[in-house]
Amino acid sequence: MTERQEGSPAPEQAPSAGERRSSIFDHRPPGLGGADQRQEGSESLPTIRVGGYLAVAGKLLMVQQRRADARYWLLPGGGVRFGEPLAQALVREVREELDLRVAVGPLLAIVESISPEPAYRKHVVHLIFDLSAAPEADPRPRDPDVLDARFLDETEIAAADVRPPIGDFLAACLRERPSSPQYLGRRW
């Protein structure tokens, strides 16, 4: 048997029968018994939202929604449910909002929306994926929150109230898609 030098770590031992080795995945944030016990609408953790980038003939599919008196445009998509793969969530959300069947492509961008107001605790991580659909696809709003759905050109995107405020990025993508996913940072 070789002697261990002082200060060197002890060799790792296999767990005994009935004992489970802990891993980095065993850590739970304080106050949570596990992700499955997280309360919907929790204000202590970020929300993940998937959005779909569907461009056809130089125009981008966007949906219009309203909050209070403000009307704004955003990419079709929505929240991810616990345990739901991102692509599956996006397919589900686009189907629910627009009755549109889509295929999910590569990740295009990540953007964070973090409220600057401490009293309004909101943090959304938007994951934007490339989408494809049949050429004859005709998106029609079926979700009561969706007021309109249409393909906007670069000029219309520039003039629209886009949320999160990534209209510049979306318009640039109509001209030339980035070769790798882009981190757009914090935009509110």
C-alpha positions as CSV (number, residue, x, y, z in Angstrom):
1,M,0.0,0.0,0.0
2,T,1.4,3.4,-0.9
3,E,1.4,6.2,1.6
4,R,-0.6,9.3,0.9
5,Q,1.4,12.6,1.0
6,E,0.2,15.2,3.6
7,G,-2.2,17.7,2.0
8,S,-3.2,15.4,-0.9
9,P,-6.8,14.3,-1.2
10,A,-7.9,10.9,0.0
11,P,-8.6,8.5,-2.7
12,E,-12.3,8.3,-3.8
13,Q,-14.1,5.3,-2.5
14,A,-17.2,3.7,-4.1
15,P,-20.4,4.2,-2.1
16,S,-21.3,1.2,0.1
17,A,-24.5,-0.8,-0.6
18,G,-27.6,1.3,-0.1
19,E,-25.6,4.5,-0.1
20,R,-25.9,7.0,-3.0
21,R,-23.2,9.2,-4.1
22,S,-24.1,12.9,-4.3
23,S,-23.6,14.9,-7.4
24,I,-23.8,18.5,-8.5
25,F,-27.4,17.7,-9.5
26,D,-28.4,17.1,-5.9
27,H,-28.0,20.7,-4.9
28,R,-31.3,22.5,-4.3
29,P,-31.6,26.3,-3.9
30,P,-32.5,27.3,-0.3
31,G,-36.3,27.0,0.3
32,L,-36.9,24.5,-2.5
33,G,-37.3,20.8,-2.0
34,G,-36.6,20.2,-5.6
35,A,-37.6,21.5,-9.0
36,D,-40.8,19.5,-9.0
37,Q,-42.0,21.4,-5.9
38,R,-41.4,24.8,-7.5
39,Q,-44.6,26.9,-7.4
40,E,-45.9,28.1,-10.8
41,G,-45.4,31.9,-11.0
42,S,-42.5,31.8,-8.6
43,E,-40.8,35.2,-8.5
44,S,-37.5,33.8,-7.2
45,L,-36.4,32.0,-10.3
46,P,-36.1,33.1,-14.0
47,T,-38.8,32.0,-16.4
48,I,-37.7,30.3,-19.6
49,R,-39.5,31.4,-22.8
50,V,-38.9,29.8,-26.2
51,G,-39.6,31.9,-29.3
52,G,-39.7,30.9,-32.9
53,Y,-38.0,32.7,-35.8
54,L,-40.0,31.8,-39.0
55,A,-38.9,33.8,-42.0
56,V,-40.6,33.5,-45.4
57,A,-39.7,35.6,-48.5
58,G,-37.9,38.2,-46.5
59,K,-40.6,38.6,-43.8
60,L,-40.7,37.3,-40.2
61,L,-43.7,35.8,-38.5
62,M,-44.7,37.8,-35.4
63,V,-47.7,37.8,-33.1
64,Q,-49.3,40.9,-31.5
65,Q,-50.4,40.9,-27.9
66,R,-51.8,43.4,-25.5
67,R,-51.0,44.1,-21.8
68,A,-53.1,46.8,-20.2
69,D,-53.3,49.5,-23.0
70,A,-50.1,48.6,-24.8
71,R,-50.0,46.6,-28.0
72,Y,-46.7,45.0,-28.9
73,W,-45.2,42.4,-31.2
74,L,-43.2,39.3,-30.3
75,L,-42.0,36.1,-31.7
76,P,-44.5,33.2,-31.4
77,G,-43.8,30.9,-28.5
78,G,-44.2,30.9,-24.8
79,G,-43.2,29.3,-21.5
80,V,-41.5,26.0,-21.0
81,R,-43.2,23.6,-18.6
82,F,-41.1,21.6,-16.0
83,G,-39.6,18.5,-17.7
84,E,-40.6,19.7,-21.2
85,P,-37.8,19.7,-23.8
86,L,-37.3,23.2,-25.4
87,A,-38.1,22.1,-28.9
88,Q,-41.3,20.3,-27.8
89,A,-42.3,23.4,-25.8
90,L,-41.9,25.6,-28.9
91,V,-43.9,23.2,-31.1
92,R,-46.7,23.1,-28.5
93,E,-46.8,26.9,-28.1
94,V,-46.8,27.7,-31.8
95,R,-49.6,25.1,-32.3
96,E,-51.6,26.5,-29.4
97,E,-51.2,30.2,-30.5
98,L,-51.5,29.8,-34.3
99,D,-52.6,26.3,-35.1
100,L,-49.4,26.0,-37.1
101,R,-47.2,22.8,-37.4
102,V,-43.5,23.7,-37.3
103,A,-40.1,22.0,-37.2
104,V,-37.5,23.4,-34.8
105,G,-34.1,24.2,-36.1
106,P,-30.9,25.5,-34.4
107,L,-30.7,28.0,-31.6
108,L,-30.4,31.5,-33.0
109,A,-30.1,33.7,-29.9
110,I,-30.5,34.1,-26.2
111,V,-31.7,37.3,-24.6
112,E,-32.5,38.1,-21.0
113,S,-35.3,40.4,-19.9
114,I,-34.8,41.5,-16.3
115,S,-37.0,44.2,-14.8
116,P,-35.1,47.3,-13.8
117,E,-37.7,47.9,-11.1
118,P,-36.9,46.1,-7.8
119,A,-40.6,46.0,-6.9
120,Y,-41.4,44.2,-10.1
121,R,-39.4,40.9,-9.9
122,K,-39.3,39.5,-13.4
123,H,-36.5,37.7,-15.1
124,V,-37.2,35.9,-18.4
125,V,-34.6,34.0,-20.4
126,H,-35.7,34.0,-24.1
127,L,-34.3,31.2,-26.3
128,I,-34.9,31.9,-29.9
129,F,-34.9,29.0,-32.3
130,D,-35.1,28.9,-36.1
131,L,-38.4,27.4,-37.3
132,S,-39.6,25.9,-40.6
133,A,-43.1,25.3,-41.7
134,A,-44.9,24.1,-44.9
135,P,-44.9,26.9,-47.6
136,E,-48.7,27.0,-47.6
137,A,-48.8,27.4,-43.8
138,D,-51.4,30.0,-42.9
139,P,-50.9,31.1,-39.2
140,R,-54.2,32.2,-37.6
141,P,-54.5,33.3,-34.0
142,R,-56.4,30.8,-31.9
143,D,-55.1,31.9,-28.5
144,P,-57.2,34.8,-27.0
145,D,-54.0,36.6,-26.0
146,V,-52.9,36.8,-29.6
147,L,-54.6,39.7,-31.3
148,D,-52.9,39.3,-34.7
149,A,-50.3,37.1,-36.5
150,R,-48.6,38.2,-39.6
151,F,-45.3,38.3,-41.5
152,L,-43.5,41.6,-41.1
153,D,-40.8,43.0,-43.3
154,E,-37.7,44.8,-42.1
155,T,-39.4,48.2,-42.2
156,E,-42.4,47.0,-40.3
157,I,-40.2,45.4,-37.6
158,A,-38.2,48.6,-37.2
159,A,-41.5,50.6,-36.7
160,A,-43.1,48.0,-34.3
161,D,-43.0,47.9,-30.5
162,V,-41.1,44.5,-30.3
163,R,-40.7,42.8,-27.0
164,P,-38.2,42.1,-25.8
165,P,-36.6,45.0,-27.7
166,I,-34.7,42.9,-30.3
167,G,-36.2,44.4,-33.5
168,D,-32.7,45.5,-34.7
169,F,-31.4,41.9,-34.3
170,L,-34.5,40.3,-36.0
171,A,-34.3,42.8,-38.9
172,A,-30.6,42.1,-39.3
173,C,-31.3,38.3,-39.4
174,L,-33.6,38.9,-42.3
175,R,-30.6,40.3,-44.2
176,E,-28.1,37.6,-43.0
177,R,-28.5,34.9,-40.4
178,P,-25.7,34.7,-37.8
179,S,-23.4,31.6,-38.2
180,S,-23.7,30.7,-34.5
181,P,-26.1,31.5,-31.6
182,Q,-25.9,35.1,-30.4
183,Y,-26.1,36.2,-26.8
184,L,-28.0,39.6,-26.9
185,G,-27.6,40.4,-23.3
186,R,-30.0,42.1,-21.0
187,R,-32.9,43.9,-22.8
188,W,-36.0,45.2,-21.1
